[in-house]
């Protein structure tokens, strides 16, 4: 499956952005999907993940209560709604997918085999 993220941009602290990731090549119906991010000079880190049905989702502690991951399997798309953004949220955001279930609520980069190009989110103070 090929993934393409979009929706990044420059926003002031406290603002909101909605990222989208469109999949092509095959349906993501049975894929666990996730968002990761990578800030300059840092390793790529987990942000949020959602199971194939959309009935369960998990978040990194740093974004819990501010970010919401969702999916539309009909449109082969996932989203990340980001509210109350902080300067420390500045990063390139990547969507990722893996066929089947992910056996952890804190997945790592190694748990996902399909990755899209990232989209840059910059939060100014």
N, C-alpha and C positions, 0 to 999 in steps of 0.2 A: 504494500500500500504506500502511496506517495502522499505526503502531508505538506500543506502550505499554510503557514501562520500569517496573520495580518492584524492590523488594528493598533499597532504601537504608535507612540508619538511622544510629544513633550506636554507635560501637564504639571500644574502647580501642586504643591503638597495639599492634601485634603481633597483633591479632585478624583475623578473616576475615569476609567478606560474600560473598554470591552474588547478583548482579543477574540479572534476567531481562528479556527483551523479547519480547513476543508480537505477532506481525504478524496483521493482518486485511485483508480486502479482496481479496487475491490471494496466491497461494503465493510464498514467497521462494526457491523451489528454484533459480532462476537469478539470484539477487541476491547481490552481494557485500555483506556486512554488517560493521558496525563499531561500536565504542564510542568516544565522545569525552567529554571532561569540561571543565568551565568553573569555575574557582575565582573567588571574589569579586574583582572588579577586573581580571581577566585575560581574555585571549582564549580561545575554545574551542580545545582542543588534542586531537590524535589520541592514542588510548590503544592500541587493538588493532583488527585487521581479520581477516576470515576469508573465504576464497573460497567460491563457491557449493557446492562438494562437501564442504567441511570439511577437505580434505586439506592445505591450507596456511594458515598464519596468521602475522601479523606484529605486532610490538609496539613501542611507544615504549621507548627505552632506560630511561626512568625506572621502568617497570613490568616489564621483562623478568625472568623468573625468579620473579616474585611473582604475576602475573595470568595467567589462562588463559581464552581465548575459545573457545567451542564453539557448535555449532548442532545443532538437531534439525529437519530439514526436514519430517518427518512431522507434528510438532507445531507447525510454523511459528514456532519459537522459537529465540532465541539466548541465551546466558548469558555472564556474566563472573564467574569465580571469582577473588576477590581475597584473597590471603593476605599475612601479615606487613604489614598496613596501617600507614602512617605518617601523621603529621599533615599532611604535604604532599599526601596523596592526597585531602584534603577538597575536595569540589567537587560540583557537580551533574553527574551522568553521563547522557549521551544515547546512545540507539542510533540508528543510521542505516543506510539501505540504498540500493543503486543497482543497477539491472538491468544484468547483464553483468559484465564484469571491470573491475577497477580496475588501471590500468597502473603502479602504484607500490606499494612496500611502506611508504611514508610518505604516505598520502593526507591531503588537507586537507579542510576543511569543504566546499569547492567541488566536491569529487569525488562528493558524495552528494546526492541529490535528495529523499529521504524521511527525515523526522526525527520522532522521538517526543518527547513531553514528558519532561523529565528526572526523575531520582530523586536525592535529596540523600544524599550520603555524608559523614558527619562523623566524623573520627578524632581522639580526644582523646589528649593526651600524658600 
